[in-house]
Amino acid sequence: MNNRALLLFSLLQDAETSQRGYLITGEEKYLAPFKRAEALVNIQFTSITGDMMKSGISDVTIDRLKRLVDDKLAEMRKTIATKAAGKDAEAVTIVRSDAGKKAMDEIREIMTRINAVTSNIAFQKGMSLDSAARWLLISITGGAVLLVVLVGGAVCLAVAHARQLETARNALAEHNEMLEVRIGQRTQFLERANRELQSYAYIVGHDLRAPLVNIMGFTSELERAAAIFAGYMKKPPASRDALTEKVALEAVDIDIPEALGFIRSSMRRMDDLINEILRLARAGSRQLSREPLDLAALLSETVANLKHRLDESGASVVLSPSLPHVISDRLALQQIFGNLLDNAVKYADPSRKPVIRVSGAVTNGNAAIEVSDNGRGIAERDLERIFELFRRSGPQDRPGEGIGLAHVRALVRRLGGDVAVQSVLGQGTTFIVTFAADIRSTKAGERSHE
């Protein structure tokens, strides 16, 4: 059901992009995705309704989702009709009312809840199967023990042989149980990776499409301005009046440079996005290097590299004297903690002096390092979204592409762990980085899902 729900949401996104392209350019060709989505959305919604009810999604949630989808389509139809009627300003006013954005945000939240419910159902079914397998294994082992007891009275040789057989069976049962656990963990990892891949594909496609729409729109503006100037130049000098000359000069001096500027800006945006995606991909394929590391020394080096930033902001970094020793990849850890410390400085609260504290310990073979700050904090609704590609939290008043924390999570998972966040808006944030104290392998990703 998750794939079909994702398709429904993708149709709405395509319709929204189509709507914006038409509002910018006024060209009918941009309406093709909208018309396709308009024809398919209700069909797609009907196809997942039964599955949502079977999965325990409430009628209230389903009805709310249907109303939101209908409202979003109605809002897009209204803006397109208004634009088609030549009422450009009225169409822009409708879009700026944020009604469509609020509907899409609530649709996204409902889709996220539905995905969580269906994923939990799949997990529960897997646990039920594991329980049944364990009971079956216990029953088989009990039968084998009973058989040994019955036959054991016959001869000493049979008893000795039966004991050896029982030992082998117990070892096999233990191995099978461990294998089942590892398979379950691998399955969860693959499902999580698949969900993240789908999310990244959607986000990358959406963020790259926006500059393209701008380029296409301002290309049309270039063509219009060029046509005005060309028409003016084709007129005999005697037939050129002051008004025509003014319009032609405005097209050359104002309209064309402005359109070229927007096109260059959009192309730079696309280039930056592509470079960040390539950087993340290269980090995921790099061979890990296993070496003994003193985290106190490593973090001291990282702080020294940020000295200029720290001095500018007046920030101080307090490193715990009990930071552990690990066997891991130096470059990956430098990138992880460099990103987290840089973010703590970048998002400091201007009303107080920034203080960053780093502490940690090793427990049960895993290192857990906490990076805490007293910055401006993160809203609860954004605590998971900040790890998504090109997603940022709070006011967008700091430079960045929204890829740093996605990079951090990818690196930590390659080191056999994960990263979590706790935050109180207006008070501060704590990132908890957990990874294997000894990666034991240079094969990318093996420890992260064993």
VOPAGU-2260 file (C-alpha; in pm, 1 decimal, decimal comma):
REM VOPAGU-2260
SITE   aa  ch    i         X         Y         Z
SITE  MET   A    0       0,0       0,0       0,0
SITE  ASN   A    1     293,1     235,4      77,2
SITE  ASN   A    2     398,0     251,0    -289,6
SITE  ARG   A    3      45,3     337,9    -404,2
SITE  ALA   A    4      12,8     602,3    -132,8
SITE  LEU   A    5     346,1     746,6    -247,4
SITE  LEU   A    6     214,3     753,4    -606,4
SITE  LEU   A    7     -95,2     945,1    -489,7
SITE  PHE   A    8     124,9    1203,5    -319,2
SITE  SER   A    9     355,4    1220,2    -623,3
SITE  LEU   A   10      54,1    1293,0    -847,5
SITE  LEU   A   11     -40,6    1585,8    -623,2
SITE  GLN   A   12     317,9    1715,7    -630,0
SITE  ASP   A   13     326,7    1691,3   -1010,3
SITE  ALA   A   14      -4,3    1876,3   -1030,3
SITE  GLU   A   15     129,9    2149,9    -801,7
SITE  THR   A   16     448,1    2188,4   -1010,7
SITE  SER   A   17     238,2    2198,7   -1327,7
SITE  GLN   A   18      13,9    2465,6   -1173,0
SITE  ARG   A   19     313,6    2684,0   -1083,0
SITE  GLY   A   20     467,0    2640,6   -1427,9
SITE  TYR   A   21     142,9    2755,9   -1587,9
SITE  LEU   A   22     107,3    3050,9   -1349,3
SITE  ILE   A   23     461,2    3163,7   -1435,8
SITE  THR   A   24     446,8    3116,6   -1812,8
SITE  GLY   A   25      77,9    3107,9   -1903,6
SITE  GLU   A   26     150,7    2830,2   -2153,9
SITE  GLU   A   27     -98,2    2543,6   -2186,6
SITE  LYS   A   28     176,6    2282,1   -2228,9
SITE  TYR   A   29     259,1    2309,3   -1858,3
SITE  LEU   A   30     -90,4    2185,1   -1766,6
SITE  ALA   A   31     -35,7    1830,2   -1898,0
SITE  PRO   A   32      87,5    1689,4   -1559,7
SITE  PHE   A   33    -199,2    1868,6   -1380,3
SITE  LYS   A   34    -461,9    1721,2   -1612,7
SITE  ARG   A   35    -308,5    1374,5   -1575,1
SITE  ALA   A   36    -307,6    1406,9   -1194,9
SITE  GLU   A   37    -664,1    1542,7   -1196,7
SITE  ALA   A   38    -778,7    1235,1   -1388,6
SITE  LEU   A   39    -591,0     982,1   -1173,1
SITE  VAL   A   40    -597,0    1117,3    -816,2
SITE  ASN   A   41    -948,6     999,3    -725,7
SITE  ILE   A   42    -887,3     659,1    -888,0
SITE  GLN   A   43    -562,4     619,5    -695,4
SITE  PHE   A   44    -727,4     729,5    -368,9
SITE  THR   A   45   -1007,9     475,4    -415,7
SITE  SER   A   46    -750,7     199,6    -480,8
SITE  ILE   A   47    -582,9     250,2    -139,1
SITE  THR   A   48    -893,8     320,0      70,7
SITE  GLY   A   49    -969,0     -48,4     133,8
SITE  ASP   A   50    -609,6    -120,3     233,0
SITE  MET   A   51    -605,1     177,7     470,5
SITE  MET   A   52    -919,8      48,7     644,4
SITE  LYS   A   53    -771,3    -302,8     671,9
SITE  SER   A   54    -456,0    -154,8     823,0
SITE  GLY   A   55    -659,9      12,3    1098,6
SITE  ILE   A   56    -651,9     367,3     960,9
SITE  SER   A   57    -957,8     541,8    1108,2
SITE  ASP   A   58   -1250,0     659,7     895,1
SITE  VAL   A   59   -1191,5    1010,9    1030,4
SITE  THR   A   60    -833,7    1011,6     898,1
SITE  ILE   A   61    -940,5     869,4     560,4
SITE  ASP   A   62   -1221,6    1124,3     526,7
SITE  ARG   A   63    -987,7    1406,5     628,7
SITE  LEU   A   64    -730,8    1294,6     371,4
SITE  LYS   A   65   -1002,4    1283,6     100,9
SITE  ARG   A   66   -1118,9    1635,5     188,7
SITE  LEU   A   67    -764,0    1769,4     182,8
SITE  VAL   A   68    -696,8    1610,1    -158,9
SITE  ASP   A   69   -1023,0    1754,2    -296,2
SITE  ASP   A   70    -945,9    2097,3    -146,6
SITE  LYS   A   71    -595,8    2097,4    -297,2
SITE  LEU   A   72    -728,8    2004,9    -643,1
SITE  ALA   A   73   -1001,0    2270,8    -612,0
SITE  GLU   A   74    -743,1    2534,3    -517,0
SITE  MET   A   75    -525,9    2444,9    -817,3
SITE  ARG   A   76    -826,2    2444,4   -1054,9
SITE  LYS   A   77    -927,4    2788,0    -926,3
SITE  THR   A   78    -583,1    2942,1    -975,0
SITE  ILE   A   79    -551,6    2791,6   -1324,6
SITE  ALA   A   80    -897,9    2916,1   -1422,5
SITE  THR   A   81    -819,2    3260,6   -1281,5
SITE  LYS   A   82    -492,3    3272,8   -1475,1
SITE  ALA   A   83    -669,5    3158,4   -1792,0
SITE  ALA   A   84    -918,8    3444,2   -1746,1
SITE  GLY   A   85    -628,7    3690,6   -1749,5
SITE  LYS   A   86    -653,8    3770,8   -1377,8
SITE  ASP   A   87    -286,0    3714,5   -1296,5
SITE  ALA   A   88    -278,7    3917,8    -977,0
SITE  GLU   A   89    -585,2    3739,8    -839,8
SITE  ALA   A   90    -428,6    3401,6    -919,4
SITE  VAL   A   91    -108,4    3498,6    -733,8
SITE  THR   A   92    -316,7    3617,0    -436,2
SITE  ILE   A   93    -485,1    3276,0    -415,2
SITE  VAL   A   94    -146,6    3101,2    -414,4
SITE  ARG   A   95      -4,1    3340,0    -152,9
SITE  SER   A   96    -294,7    3269,2      80,0
SITE  ASP   A   97    -103,1    2951,8     174,1
SITE  ALA   A   98    -424,7    2746,0     177,3
SITE  GLY   A   99    -276,9    2505,6     -77,7
SITE  LYS   A  100      52,7    2482,0     112,6
SITE  LYS   A  101    -125,4    2406,0     440,6
SITE  ALA   A  102    -330,8    2135,6     269,1
SITE  MET   A  103     -16,0    1975,4     121,6
SITE  ASP   A  104     164,0    1990,0     459,3
SITE  GLU   A  105    -128,8    1815,6     631,2
SITE  ILE   A  106    -152,3    1558,5     349,1
SITE  ARG   A  107     220,4    1487,1     395,5
SITE  GLU   A  108     172,5    1441,6     773,8
SITE  ILE   A  109    -119,3    1202,2     721,2
SITE  MET   A  110      82,3    1003,6     463,0
SITE  THR   A  111     369,2     979,7     714,5
SITE  ARG   A  112     133,4     845,1     983,4
SITE  ILE   A  113     -15,5     592,3     739,5
SITE  ASN   A  114     336,2     476,5     646,1
SITE  ALA   A  115     425,2     437,2    1014,5
SITE  VAL   A  116     108,5     232,2    1084,5
SITE  THR   A  117     157,8      -1,0     787,2
SITE  SER   A  118     528,7     -44,1     868,3
SITE  ASN   A  119     438,0    -135,6    1230,0
SITE  ILE   A  120     182,4    -392,0    1108,2
SITE  ALA   A  121     447,8    -554,1     888,2
SITE  PHE   A  122     687,0    -560,3    1184,7
SITE  GLN   A  123     425,5    -723,1    1412,1
SITE  LYS   A  124     357,0    -992,4    1153,2
SITE  GLY   A  125     730,2   -1062,5    1133,2
SITE  MET   A  126     747,9   -1094,3    1512,6
SITE  SER   A  127     453,0   -1336,3    1510,7
SITE  LEU   A  128     629,2   -1554,1    1254,1
SITE  ASP   A  129     949,5   -1547,7    1463,3
SITE  SER   A  130     753,0   -1652,5    1773,9
SITE  ALA   A  131     587,1   -1939,7    1587,5
SITE  ALA   A  132     925,2   -2055,9    1458,1
SITE  ARG   A  133    1073,3   -2051,5    1808,3
SITE  TRP   A  134     782,9   -2253,7    1949,0
SITE  LEU   A  135     820,2   -2503,5    1667,6
SITE  LEU   A  136    1191,9   -2528,8    1739,1
SITE  ILE   A  137    1121,4   -2581,3    2111,6
SITE  SER   A  138     869,6   -2853,4    2027,5
SITE  ILE   A  139    1119,2   -3030,9    1801,0
SITE  THR   A  140    1388,8   -3009,6    2068,8
SITE  GLY   A  141    1149,3   -3143,4    2333,1
SITE  GLY   A  142    1055,0   -3434,0    2107,6
SITE  ALA   A  143    1420,5   -3511,7    2050,8
SITE  VAL   A  144    1491,6   -3507,4    2426,4
SITE  LEU   A  145    1194,5   -3736,4    2492,6
SITE  LEU   A  146    1313,8   -3974,2    2223,6
SITE  VAL   A  147    1661,3   -3982,4    2381,4
SITE  VAL   A  148    1507,2   -4062,1    2723,8
SITE  LEU   A  149    1301,7   -4351,0    2580,3
SITE  VAL   A  150    1587,6   -4498,0    2382,5
SITE  GLY   A  151    1854,3   -4419,2    2644,1
SITE  GLY   A  152    1760,3   -4714,8    2861,6
SITE  ALA   A  153    1848,2   -4957,4    2583,0
SITE  VAL   A  154    2222,9   -4944,4    2559,8
SITE  CYS   A  155    2499,6   -4716,0    2686,4
SITE  LEU   A  156    2630,6   -4667,6    2334,7
SITE  ALA   A  157    2292,1   -4540,9    2216,5
SITE  VAL   A  158    2278,5   -4303,5    2514,2
SITE  ALA   A  159    2624,8   -4161,7    2435,4
SITE  HIS   A  160    2530,5   -4121,8    2070,3
SITE  ALA   A  161    2199,7   -3956,6    2162,9
SITE  ARG   A  162    2380,5   -3707,9    2387,1
SITE  GLN   A  163    2615,4   -3613,4    2104,8
SITE  LEU   A  164    2317,2   -3572,9    1874,1
SITE  GLU   A  165    2135,7   -3352,7    2126,0
SITE  THR   A  166    2441,3   -3128,7    2167,1
SITE  ALA   A  167    2463,7   -3084,8    1791,8
SITE  ARG   A  168    2094,7   -3006,5    1768,4
SITE  ASN   A  169    2115,3   -2746,9    2045,7
SITE  ALA   A  170    2407,8   -2579,0    1873,1
SITE  LEU   A  171    2213,6   -2577,6    1546,5
SITE  ALA   A  172    1904,8   -2436,3    1720,1
SITE  GLU   A  173    2112,1   -2156,4    1872,2
SITE  HIS   A  174    2271,9   -2084,9    1537,6
SITE  ASN   A  175    1930,4   -2076,5    1371,3
SITE  GLU   A  176    1795,9   -1834,0    1630,7
SITE  MET   A  177    2092,7   -1603,7    1578,5
SITE  LEU   A  178    2046,3   -1633,2    1203,5
SITE  GLU   A  179    1679,0   -1538,4    1233,3
SITE  VAL   A  180    1770,0   -1231,8    1438,3
SITE  ARG   A  181    2030,3   -1123,5    1183,8
SITE  ILE   A  182    1789,0   -1179,4     896,1
SITE  GLY   A  183    1527,7    -970,8    1076,5
SITE  GLN   A  184    1779,0    -691,7    1132,7
SITE  ARG   A  185    1894,1    -705,1     771,1
SITE  THR   A  186    1533,5    -692,5     653,4
SITE  GLN   A  187    1460,0    -386,4     868,0
SITE  PHE   A  188    1776,0    -217,3     739,9
SITE  LEU   A  189    1682,8    -284,6     375,4
SITE  GLU   A  190    1327,3    -158,6     431,1
SITE  ARG   A  191    1461,9     155,9     594,8
SITE  ALA   A  192    1714,5     207,4     313,9
SITE  ASN   A  193    1441,0     158,5      53,9
SITE  ARG   A  194    1217,4     415,9     223,0
SITE  GLU   A  195    1504,9     663,2     241,4
SITE  LEU   A  196    1594,3     599,9    -123,3
SITE  GLN   A  197    1235,0     669,3    -228,9
SITE  SER   A  198    1231,4     983,7     -15,2
SITE  TYR   A  199    1566,3    1103,0    -156,6
SITE  ALA   A  200    1450,7    1034,2    -513,3
SITE  TYR   A  201    1135,6    1238,5    -458,5
SITE  ILE   A  202    1314,4    1526,3    -283,9
SITE  VAL   A  203    1595,6    1543,0    -541,9
SITE  GLY   A  204    1345,9    1532,6    -828,9
SITE  HIS   A  205    1132,8    1805,2    -671,8
SITE  ASP   A  206    1423,7    2035,6    -583,9
SITE  LEU   A  207    1587,3    1999,7    -926,0
SITE  ARG   A  208    1256,8    2057,8   -1103,4
SITE  ALA   A  209    1202,2    2400,3    -943,8
SITE  PRO   A  210    1510,5    2563,9   -1107,1
SITE  LEU   A  211    1412,0    2405,1   -1439,2
SITE  VAL   A  212    1066,2    2561,7   -1420,9
SITE  ASN   A  213    1230,0    2900,2   -1352,4
SITE  ILE   A  214    1468,3    2855,7   -1646,0
SITE  MET   A  215    1183,9    2766,2   -1880,1
SITE  GLY   A  216     975,6    3059,1   -1759,8
SITE  PHE   A  217    1251,3    3316,5   -1803,1
SITE  THR   A  218    1350,9    3164,8   -2137,8
SITE  SER   A  219    1002,2    3260,3   -2255,7
SITE  GLU   A  220    1063,0    3609,2   -2115,3
SITE  LEU   A  221    1387,6    3627,9   -2314,1
SITE  GLU   A  222    1206,8    3525,2   -2630,9
SITE  ARG   A  223     940,3    3791,3   -2571,7
SITE  ALA   A  224    1194,9    4068,9   -2511,8
SITE  ALA   A  225    1403,7    3958,7   -2810,4
SITE  ALA   A  226    1095,1    3963,8   -3030,8
SITE  ILE   A  227    1015,1    4321,7   -2921,0
SITE  PHE   A  228    1366,5    4439,9   -3002,0
SITE  ALA   A  229    1378,0    4247,3   -3331,1
SITE  GLY   A  230    1046,5    4401,9   -3435,9
SITE  TYR   A  231    1180,2    4747,3   -3359,0
SITE  MET   A  232    1500,9    4691,0   -3558,9
SITE  LYS   A  233    1307,5    4566,8   -3861,1
SITE  LYS   A  234    1110,0    4892,6   -3884,3
SITE  PRO   A  235    1244,3    5159,0   -4116,7
SITE  PRO   A  236    1403,9    5445,7   -3920,7
SITE  ALA   A  237    1138,0    5684,1   -4042,4
SITE  SER   A  238     856,5    5477,7   -3886,0
SITE  ARG   A  239    1015,3    5444,9   -3540,2
SITE  ASP   A  240     849,7    5659,7   -3276,0
SITE  ALA   A  241     964,4    5747,9   -2923,2
SITE  LEU   A  242     727,0    5504,2   -2750,8
SITE  THR   A  243     837,8    5209,6   -2967,6
SITE  GLU   A  244    1201,9    5300,9   -2907,1
SITE  LYS   A  245    1143,2    5319,8   -2530,3
SITE  VAL   A  246     979,9    4974,7   -2523,3
SITE  ALA   A  247    1264,5    4826,7   -2730,7
SITE  LEU   A  248    1531,2    4980,7   -2507,5
SITE  GLU   A  249    1355,3    4854,1   -2193,6
SITE  ALA   A  250    1352,1    4505,1   -2345,3
SITE  VAL   A  251    1729,5    4522,0   -2408,1
SITE  ASP   A  252    1840,1    4713,0   -2098,5
SITE  ILE   A  253    1600,6    4569,7   -1837,2
SITE  ASP   A  254    1400,5    4263,5   -1942,6
SITE  ILE   A  255    1676,9    4062,3   -2110,3
SITE  PRO   A  256    1945,2    4120,3   -1836,7
SITE  GLU   A  257    1687,5    4042,3   -1566,9
SITE  ALA   A  258    1583,7    3715,9   -1735,5
SITE  LEU   A  259    1947,8    3616,8   -1789,6
SITE  GLY   A  260    2021,3    3688,1   -1423,2
SITE  PHE   A  261    1739,3    3463,3   -1304,9
SITE  ILE   A  262    1847,3    3188,3   -1546,3
SITE  ARG   A  263    2206,6    3205,0   -1419,2
SITE  SER   A  264    2084,0    3193,8   -1059,0
SITE  SER   A  265    1869,8    2886,3   -1131,1
SITE  MET   A  266    2158,6    2713,5   -1309,6
SITE  ARG   A  267    2391,5    2783,3   -1015,4
SITE  ARG   A  268    2128,5    2639,1    -780,9
SITE  MET   A  269    2107,0    2320,4    -991,8
SITE  ASP   A  270    2487,8    2294,2   -1002,8
SITE  ASP   A  271    2511,5    2331,2    -623,1
SITE  LEU   A  272    2245,5    2063,7    -568,5
SITE  ILE   A  273    2414,7    1819,4    -806,5
SITE  ASN   A  274    2755,8    1876,3    -643,7
SITE  GLU   A  275    2611,1    1812,0    -295,4
SITE  ILE   A  276    2442,9    1490,3    -416,2
SITE  LEU   A  277    2773,3    1371,2    -567,9
SITE  ARG   A  278    2957,8    1452,7    -243,5
SITE  LEU   A  279    2710,5    1245,7     -43,2
SITE  ALA   A  280    2739,6     956,7    -292,1
SITE  ARG   A  281    3121,4     960,5    -276,8
SITE  ALA   A  282    3113,3     951,0     104,4
SITE  GLY   A  283    2889,1     643,7      93,9
SITE  SER   A  284    3127,7     447,2    -128,9
SITE  ARG   A  285    3460,5     533,4      37,0
SITE  GLN   A  286    3653,8     242,6     187,4
SITE  LEU   A  287    3667,0     268,5     568,6
SITE  SER   A  288    4003,0     267,4     745,5
SITE  ARG   A  289    4022,4      90,2    1085,8
SITE  GLU   A  290    4263,1     250,8    1334,6
SITE  PRO   A  291    4284,1     316,0    1710,7
SITE  LEU   A  292    4157,8     666,0    1793,3
SITE  ASP   A  293    4154,4     881,7    2106,7
SITE  LEU   A  294    3825,8    1073,5    2069,6
SITE  ALA   A  295    3946,5    1347,0    2304,6
SITE  ALA   A  296    4244,5    1416,0    2077,5
SITE  LEU   A  297    4036,8    1385,1    1760,6
SITE  LEU   A  298    3774,6    1629,9    1888,9
SITE  SER   A  299    4044,2    1871,0    2005,1
SITE  GLU   A  300    4180,1    1876,3    1649,2
SITE  THR   A  301    3828,4    1934,5    1515,5
SITE  VAL   A  302    3774,6    2225,0    1756,1
SITE  ALA   A  303    4111,9    2373,8    1652,7
SITE  ASN   A  304    4002,6    2362,2    1286,7
SITE  LEU   A  305    3693,2    2564,0    1382,8
SITE  LYS   A  306    3886,8    2817,5    1591,2
SITE  HIS   A  307    3814,8    3109,3    1357,6
SITE  ARG   A  308    3439,4    3039,2    1361,2
SITE  LEU   A  309    3441,3    2993,1    1738,2
SITE  ASP   A  310    3631,8    3317,7    1796,6
SITE  GLU   A  311    3396,9    3514,1    1569,7
SITE  SER   A  312    3087,2    3394,0    1756,2
SITE  GLY   A  313    3244,8    3396,3    2104,9
SITE  ALA   A  314    3153,2    3028,3    2141,3
SITE  SER   A  315    3328,0    2791,4    2381,6
SITE  VAL   A  316    3358,6    2412,8    2353,7
SITE  VAL   A  317    3383,2    2197,2    2667,0
SITE  LEU   A  318    3522,1    1846,9    2605,3
SITE  SER   A  319    3466,6    1581,8    2872,3
SITE  PRO   A  320    3797,6    1439,8    3004,5
SITE  SER   A  321    3649,3    1088,7    2994,3
SITE  LEU   A  322    3590,2    1063,9    2617,8
SITE  PRO   A  323    3663,5     702,4    2515,4
SITE  HIS   A  324    3913,8     535,4    2283,4
SITE  VAL   A  325    3769,6     356,4    1979,0
SITE  ILE   A  326    3883,7     166,7    1671,0
SITE  SER   A  327    3714,7     334,2    1378,5
SITE  ASP   A  328    3757,6     552,4    1068,7
SITE  ARG   A  329    3930,9     883,8    1144,4
SITE  LEU   A  330    3802,9    1081,6     844,4
SITE  ALA   A  331    3440,9     973,6     895,4
SITE  LEU   A  332    3446,7    1075,5    1263,2
SITE  GLN   A  333    3612,6    1409,7    1179,8
SITE  GLN   A  334    3337,6    1481,8     924,9
SITE  ILE   A  335    3061,8    1374,1    1165,6
SITE  PHE   A  336    3172,1    1585,7    1462,1
SITE  GLY   A  337    3292,0    1871,3    1241,0
SITE  ASN   A  338    2939,8    1900,4    1098,0
SITE  LEU   A  339    2774,2    1885,4    1439,9
SITE  LEU   A  340    3006,5    2143,3    1597,3
SITE  ASP   A  341    2973,9    2373,8    1296,1
SITE  ASN   A  342    2591,9    2351,2    1318,3
SITE  ALA   A  343    2604,0    2432,2    1689,8
SITE  VAL   A  344    2796,6    2751,5    1612,3
SITE  LYS   A  345    2585,4    2836,8    1306,3
SITE  TYR   A  346    2252,1    2807,6    1490,0
SITE  ALA   A  347    2353,6    2974,9    1815,7
SITE  ASP   A  348    2101,6    3191,4    1998,3
SITE  PRO   A  349    2212,5    3556,5    1957,4
SITE  SER   A  350    2078,1    3642,3    2303,4
SITE  ARG   A  351    2342,8    3439,5    2490,3
SITE  LYS   A  352    2700,6    3321,8    2459,5
SITE  PRO   A  353    2720,2    2987,5    2276,1
SITE  VAL   A  354    2840,8    2694,9    2489,3
SITE  ILE   A  355    2893,2    2350,7    2333,9
SITE  ARG   A  356    2953,3    2041,7    2548,7
SITE  VAL   A  357    3081,9    1704,1    2426,1
SITE  SER   A  358    3071,8    1390,5    2641,7
SITE  GLY   A  359    3056,5    1015,9    2586,8
SITE  ALA   A  360    3131,9     661,2    2693,1
SITE  VAL   A  361    3149,4     304,4    2561,2
SITE  THR   A  362    2874,3      60,9    2666,6
SITE  ASN   A  363    2824,6    -295,5    2538,7
SITE  GLY   A  364    3066,0    -246,4    2251,6
SITE  ASN   A  365    2909,0      80,4    2131,9
SITE  ALA   A  366    3041,8     434,6    2172,9
SITE  ALA   A  367    2774,0     694,8    2254,0
SITE  ILE   A  368    2885,8    1057,7    2211,2
SITE  GLU   A  369    2661,5    1353,6    2299,3
SITE  VAL   A  370    2707,9    1699,1    2144,0
SITE  SER   A  371    2494,5    1953,7    2333,2
SITE  ASP   A  372    2447,3    2325,8    2276,1
SITE  ASN   A  373    2242,0    2611,5    2419,3
SITE  GLY   A  374    2138,0    2739,8    2075,9
SITE  ARG   A  375    1799,0    2828,2    1936,7
SITE  GLY   A  376    1674,2    2467,1    1932,5
SITE  ILE   A  377    1461,4    2268,8    1687,8
SITE  ALA   A  378    1083,0    2239,9    1673,8
SITE  GLU   A  379     950,8    1894,6    1767,4
SITE  ARG   A  380     789,1    1844,4    1426,5
SITE  ASP   A  381    1129,8    1890,0    1257,9
SITE  LEU   A  382    1334,9    1650,9    1474,8
SITE  GLU   A  383    1331,4    1375,7    1211,6
SITE  ARG   A  384    1298,9    1591,2     900,2
SITE  ILE   A  385    1634,7    1760,2     962,2
SITE  PHE   A  386    1807,2    1434,8     861,4
SITE  GLU   A  387    1636,0    1435,0     520,7
SITE  LEU   A  388    1824,1    1552,0     213,5
SITE  PHE   A  389    1782,7    1928,2     143,8
SITE  ARG   A  390    1559,9    1974,7     451,2
SITE  ARG   A  391    1633,6    2247,2     709,6
SITE  SER   A  392    1460,2    2359,6    1028,8
SITE  GLY   A  393    1349,7    2698,9    1152,5
SITE  PRO   A  394    1416,4    3038,0     988,6
SITE  GLN   A  395    1626,2    3005,1     672,0
SITE  ASP   A  396    1863,9    3282,4     779,6
SITE  ARG   A  397    2186,7    3083,3     765,7
SITE  PRO   A  398    2377,8    2962,1     455,2
SITE  GLY   A  399    2356,7    2593,1     368,7
SITE  GLU   A  400    2203,8    2334,5     136,5
SITE  GLY   A  401    2039,2    2111,0     397,6
SITE  ILE   A  402    2271,4    1815,8     333,7
SITE  GLY   A  403    2502,6    1821,7     638,8
SITE  LEU   A  404    2289,0    1612,1     874,8
SITE  ALA   A  405    2192,8    1367,9     598,3
SITE  HIS   A  406    2568,5    1323,4     543,9
SITE  VAL   A  407    2623,5    1274,9     919,0
SITE  ARG   A  408    2353,8    1004,5     943,8
SITE  ALA   A  409    2490,7     820,2     636,8
SITE  LEU   A  410    2844,7     818,8     783,0
SITE  VAL   A  411    2732,3     708,3    1131,3
SITE  ARG   A  412    2533,7     419,0     987,6
SITE  ARG   A  413    2838,9     308,0     791,5
SITE  LEU   A  414    3024,6     297,1    1125,1
SITE  GLY   A  415    2767,0      57,0    1269,0
SITE  GLY   A  416    2534,5     297,6    1448,8
SITE  ASP   A  417    2289,4     582,0    1416,2
SITE  VAL   A  418    2232,2     943,2    1523,5
SITE  ALA   A  419    1939,7    1078,2    1725,4
SITE  VAL   A  420    1842,8    1428,2    1838,2
SITE  GLN   A  421    1672,8    1582,9    2140,6
SITE  SER   A  422    1581,8    1950,5    2146,8
SITE  VAL   A  423    1374,3    2215,3    2322,2
SITE  LEU   A  424    1290,6    2513,3    2103,8
SITE  GLY   A  425    1459,9    2823,9    2239,3
SITE  GLN   A  426    1678,8    2632,0    2486,9
SITE  GLY   A  427    1917,5    2407,4    2295,4
SITE  THR   A  428    1982,3    2079,2    2116,4
SITE  THR   A  429    2162,1    1751,5    2189,5
SITE  PHE   A  430    2277,8    1510,6    1917,0
SITE  ILE   A  431    2350,7    1152,9    2033,8
SITE  VAL   A  432    2591,5     974,2    1800,2
SITE  THR   A  433    2613,3     597,8    1858,6
SITE  PHE   A  434    2857,2     377,1    1664,1
SITE  ALA   A  435    3057,2      56,5    1703,2
SITE  ALA   A  436    3355,6     102,7    1932,8
SITE  ASP   A  437    3542,2    -133,9    1698,4
SITE  ILE   A  438    3416,7    -144,4    1337,7
SITE  ARG   A  439    3597,2    -482,4    1296,0
SITE  SER   A  440    3553,5    -466,9     918,2
SITE  THR   A  441    3641,6    -231,2     636,4
SITE  LYS   A  442    3345,5    -349,1     428,0
SITE  ALA   A  443    3109,3     -55,8     398,5
SITE  GLY   A  444    2780,6    -104,1     574,3
SITE  GLU   A  445    2830,0    -455,8     717,7
SITE  ARG   A  446    2855,9    -348,2    1079,2
SITE  SER   A  447    2576,0     -98,8    1041,9
SITE  HIS   A  448    2313,3    -370,1    1004,1
SITE  GLU   A  449    2460,1    -664,6    1188,8
